[in-house]
Amino acid sequence: MADIDIERDGSVLEIRFNRPDKRNSVTNAMYKSLIEALQLLEGDDDLAVGLLTGEGSDFCAGNDIGDFVAPRDEPLAAGALISLLPGVTKPLVAGVRGRAIGIGATILLHCDLVYVGTDADLRFPFIDLGVVPEAASTRLLPRLAGRVRSAQALLLGRPLTATQAVEWGIANEAVDPEQVRATALDAARTLASKPPMALAATKALLRGDTELLAQRIATELAVFEEMLTGPEFAAAADRFLNRR
């Protein structure tokens, strides 16, 4: 899979961002690989839990802007991945160190357990990029952290520390960065050892109405795609690419 590694550990499927030289920023090919990995997790009865990790010192720095704006003969796969998330019935665990930006942050809102390194840096920079938040983050983040804190993260775009991520209910625990993967893997293995039907049913009850999440995702994506063709995103992308 393109810059996405998958590894089985018993009933745990580890899905690892593996583009550390680019801070694990996500290309269209990587989105396709992530979709395939989640479909594998859902379709294989021998797999019980998904584990999301990142190679190197960062979890995921969001979209690769250069790849995102490049001409292509096929649709962007980002929307397809995001639309898939509410339908994942098996638990997702994340181990996050360093940067978790954009989709690298919003995907955590769909995880059942999240462990962050003390070096974690979570950011939701959508407005600064001339677009809107995605992955139902305008619904999930207020549910976890409240409206006022969500406005700080989504409107002001201020970064969150590991301590804030735990306090806001985004993460379960902050640990030494070198222990992030081991801590998350241990939790994933513990989940995988439990009765799978009861586990999936409890996740579903905790999640609530997935149709509401799907509707919010569709609404966000419609606005997001409209703003991709607008002047604010064009100016932000130009500034970002010229800065690089």
Backbone torsions as a table, in degrees:
resi	resn	phi	psi	omega
1	MET	NA	142.3	-174.4
2	ALA	-67.3	107.8	175.7
3	ASP	56.3	18.3	172.2
4	ILE	-127.0	120.3	177.8
5	ASP	-99.0	140.4	172.0
6	ILE	-122.9	141.5	-176.7
7	GLU	-145.6	131.1	177.5
8	ARG	-88.9	135.7	171.9
9	ASP	-130.1	87.0	-172.5
10	GLY	62.9	-120.6	-179.7
11	SER	-92.2	6.8	178.8
12	VAL	-100.1	132.3	173.8
13	LEU	-108.6	111.1	177.4
14	GLU	-86.1	127.9	178.2
15	ILE	-114.8	111.8	-168.6
16	ARG	-117.8	122.5	169.1
17	PHE	-63.5	125.4	-176.3
18	ASN	-132.4	67.8	174.0
19	ARG	-140.9	56.7	-170.0
20	PRO	-63.1	-27.3	179.3
21	ASP	-67.3	-18.4	176.6
22	LYS	-115.4	26.1	179.0
23	ARG	56.0	29.2	178.6
24	ASN	60.2	30.7	173.1
25	SER	-66.0	148.6	-165.5
26	VAL	-100.1	127.4	174.3
27	THR	-96.7	170.7	177.8
28	ASN	-60.9	-40.1	178.0
29	ALA	-62.3	-36.6	178.5
30	MET	-67.6	-38.1	176.5
31	TYR	-59.9	-42.0	178.2
32	LYS	-61.2	-42.0	179.6
33	SER	-66.3	-37.5	177.4
34	LEU	-64.2	-40.3	176.7
35	ILE	-60.4	-47.0	179.8
36	GLU	-60.9	-39.8	-178.7
37	ALA	-66.4	-42.8	179.5
38	LEU	-69.1	-34.7	175.9
39	GLN	-66.2	-37.3	175.3
40	LEU	-62.6	-46.1	179.2
41	LEU	-57.2	-46.4	-177.2
42	GLU	-70.6	-34.1	-171.9
43	GLY	-89.9	-10.7	-176.2
44	ASP	-103.3	114.7	-178.0
45	ASP	-67.1	-16.6	178.5
46	ASP	-82.7	-8.6	179.4
47	LEU	-104.5	134.9	-175.9
48	ALA	-116.8	-26.2	-172.5
49	VAL	-143.6	142.3	173.1
50	GLY	-104.4	139.8	179.7
51	LEU	-122.4	120.6	179.1
52	LEU	-101.7	125.0	178.5
53	THR	-139.9	172.0	177.3
54	GLY	-130.6	137.9	177.2
55	GLU	-75.7	138.8	177.4
56	GLY	88.3	-156.2	-171.6
57	SER	-90.4	-1.8	179.4
58	ASP	-129.9	146.4	176.7
59	PHE	-75.3	-60.6	-179.5
60	CYS	-168.5	122.3	-177.2
61	ALA	-91.4	21.3	176.4
62	GLY	88.3	-162.7	-179.1
63	ASN	-68.3	143.1	167.5
64	ASP	-75.2	105.4	-172.4
65	ILE	-61.1	-40.6	179.6
66	GLY	-59.8	-44.1	177.7
67	ASP	-68.8	-35.6	-176.3
68	PHE	-63.8	-36.9	-176.9
69	VAL	-95.8	-2.9	-178.2
70	ALA	-67.2	143.0	176.4
71	PRO	-61.5	142.3	-179.7
72	ARG	-150.3	155.8	179.8
73	ASP	-95.0	5.1	-177.9
74	GLU	-134.1	156.8	-179.8
75	PRO	-69.3	155.2	173.6
76	LEU	-63.9	137.6	-177.9
77	ALA	-88.9	-3.9	-177.8
78	ALA	-59.8	-44.7	-179.2
79	GLY	-63.1	-36.1	179.7
80	ALA	-66.6	-40.3	177.8
81	LEU	-64.2	-48.4	-177.5
82	ILE	-60.1	-41.4	-179.3
83	SER	-67.3	-22.2	-179.8
84	LEU	-76.8	-27.0	-169.8
85	LEU	-58.8	-43.4	-179.1
86	PRO	-63.6	-21.8	-177.9
87	GLY	-89.2	0.5	177.9
88	VAL	-74.0	114.9	-174.9
89	THR	-91.2	-19.0	-178.8
90	LYS	-92.1	146.8	-176.7
91	PRO	-59.0	145.0	174.8
92	LEU	-117.3	131.5	176.9
93	VAL	-118.6	141.1	178.7
94	ALA	-124.1	139.7	171.9
95	GLY	-116.7	114.2	-167.6
96	VAL	-122.3	122.3	170.0
97	ARG	-126.9	151.0	178.8
98	GLY	67.7	-142.7	-173.4
99	ARG	-75.6	136.5	169.1
100	ALA	-134.9	98.5	-169.2
101	ILE	-121.7	142.9	176.5
102	GLY	60.1	-123.9	178.2
103	ILE	-60.2	-26.9	176.4
104	GLY	-65.4	-22.9	175.9
105	ALA	-96.0	-43.2	-175.1
106	THR	-69.2	-28.6	178.7
107	ILE	-66.0	-25.3	179.1
108	LEU	-66.0	-27.2	-179.3
109	LEU	-68.7	-15.2	178.1
110	HIS	-98.2	-1.6	179.9
111	CYS	-88.4	151.3	-178.1
112	ASP	-87.8	-31.6	175.5
113	LEU	-136.0	134.4	-179.2
114	VAL	-133.1	127.2	177.0
115	TYR	-119.0	126.1	-175.8
116	VAL	-114.8	149.1	171.4
117	GLY	-76.6	157.4	178.0
118	THR	-65.9	-10.6	176.9
119	ASP	-94.6	7.6	-174.1
120	ALA	-63.8	144.6	-179.0
121	ASP	-139.1	99.3	-177.6
122	LEU	-98.4	133.2	-178.5
123	ARG	-142.2	144.5	177.6
124	PHE	-122.6	78.1	-168.5
125	PRO	-90.7	28.6	-170.1
126	PHE	-61.9	-46.9	-178.3
127	ILE	-62.0	-41.0	179.5
128	ASP	-63.5	-22.1	177.0
129	LEU	-93.1	3.5	177.3
130	GLY	78.6	21.1	178.8
131	VAL	-130.4	-166.8	179.9
132	VAL	-122.0	160.9	178.0
133	PRO	-62.3	157.9	-177.8
134	GLU	-131.4	-173.3	177.1
135	ALA	60.8	30.7	-178.9
136	ALA	62.0	22.5	-178.9
137	SER	-66.5	-25.2	177.2
138	THR	-72.0	-12.3	174.0
139	ARG	-104.5	-45.0	-174.0
140	LEU	-71.9	-41.7	-177.0
141	LEU	-65.4	-45.9	175.5
142	PRO	-60.1	-32.4	178.8
143	ARG	-66.6	-34.6	-180.0
144	LEU	-83.5	-46.6	-167.9
145	ALA	-110.0	-12.2	-175.7
146	GLY	93.3	160.7	-174.5
147	ARG	-67.5	-41.7	-175.5
148	VAL	-65.3	-46.3	178.5
149	ARG	-65.8	-37.9	178.9
150	SER	-63.1	-37.8	176.8
151	ALA	-63.5	-37.9	177.5
152	GLN	-61.9	-41.8	-177.1
153	ALA	-78.5	-42.2	-172.9
154	LEU	-90.2	-37.2	-178.8
155	LEU	-86.2	-48.7	178.5
156	LEU	-78.7	-26.9	-179.4
157	GLY	72.2	24.7	-178.2
158	ARG	-75.5	140.4	-179.4
159	PRO	-68.8	153.2	175.8
160	LEU	-109.8	137.0	174.7
161	THR	-83.4	172.1	176.6
162	ALA	-60.3	-42.6	179.5
163	THR	-60.6	-43.8	178.9
164	GLN	-65.7	-39.4	180.0
165	ALA	-58.8	-39.0	177.6
166	VAL	-71.6	-46.1	-178.5
167	GLU	-61.6	-34.4	-176.9
168	TRP	-83.2	-5.7	179.4
169	GLY	85.9	12.2	177.4
170	ILE	-82.5	-35.3	-178.1
171	ALA	-122.7	154.0	178.7
172	ASN	-83.3	-38.1	-172.0
173	GLU	-159.1	146.5	172.7
174	ALA	-106.6	128.9	-176.5
175	VAL	-131.3	171.9	175.2
176	ASP	-56.3	135.3	-177.0
177	PRO	-52.4	-35.3	-179.5
178	GLU	-71.7	-13.1	-178.5
179	GLN	-105.5	3.3	-174.7
180	VAL	-60.7	-53.6	-176.0
181	ARG	-63.3	-43.5	-178.8
182	ALA	-62.6	-40.2	179.8
183	THR	-66.0	-45.2	-179.9
184	ALA	-67.2	-39.4	179.3
185	LEU	-65.2	-39.8	178.5
186	ASP	-61.9	-41.9	177.8
187	ALA	-65.2	-41.4	179.1
188	ALA	-63.0	-42.4	177.9
189	ARG	-63.3	-38.9	178.2
190	THR	-62.6	-44.8	177.4
191	LEU	-61.3	-41.9	-177.0
192	ALA	-65.6	-20.0	-179.1
193	SER	-83.7	-6.3	-175.2
194	LYS	-91.1	161.4	178.9
195	PRO	-57.0	119.6	-169.7
196	PRO	-65.7	-36.1	-179.5
197	MET	-68.2	-42.9	178.1
198	ALA	-65.4	-37.4	179.7
199	LEU	-63.9	-48.2	-179.1
200	ALA	-65.5	-39.5	-179.5
201	ALA	-65.7	-39.0	179.2
202	THR	-68.9	-39.9	175.4
203	LYS	-58.8	-44.4	-178.7
204	ALA	-62.3	-40.8	179.2
205	LEU	-66.8	-39.2	177.3
206	LEU	-66.1	-40.5	-177.4
207	ARG	-66.6	-40.4	-178.7
208	GLY	88.5	-154.6	-173.8
209	ASP	-72.7	105.7	-179.1
210	THR	-71.0	-21.6	178.6
211	GLU	-65.0	-35.8	176.3
212	LEU	-64.4	-39.9	177.1
213	LEU	-64.6	-43.3	179.9
214	ALA	-62.2	-39.4	179.1
215	GLN	-65.4	-41.7	179.2
216	ARG	-66.8	-38.9	177.2
217	ILE	-60.7	-44.7	-180.0
218	ALA	-62.5	-40.9	179.1
219	THR	-65.1	-47.6	179.0
220	GLU	-59.9	-44.7	-176.9
221	LEU	-65.1	-35.9	178.5
222	ALA	-62.4	-44.3	178.2
223	VAL	-68.9	-42.0	-179.9
224	PHE	-56.9	-49.6	-177.6
225	GLU	-65.0	-35.9	176.5
226	GLU	-63.9	-41.1	-177.2
227	MET	-74.2	-21.1	176.2
228	LEU	-62.3	-26.3	-179.8
229	THR	-94.4	3.4	-175.6
230	GLY	-93.1	170.4	-176.0
231	PRO	-69.8	-29.1	-176.5
232	GLU	-69.9	-42.0	176.5
233	PHE	-67.2	-40.8	-180.0
234	ALA	-59.1	-43.0	179.9
235	ALA	-67.8	-41.1	180.0
236	ALA	-65.6	-42.0	179.4
237	ALA	-64.9	-40.1	179.0
238	ASP	-63.4	-43.9	177.8
239	ARG	-61.7	-43.5	-178.2
240	PHE	-64.2	-47.8	-176.8
241	LEU	-68.4	-37.4	178.8
242	ASN	-70.6	-33.0	177.1
243	ARG	-63.5	-39.2	179.8
244	ARG	-69.1	NA	NA
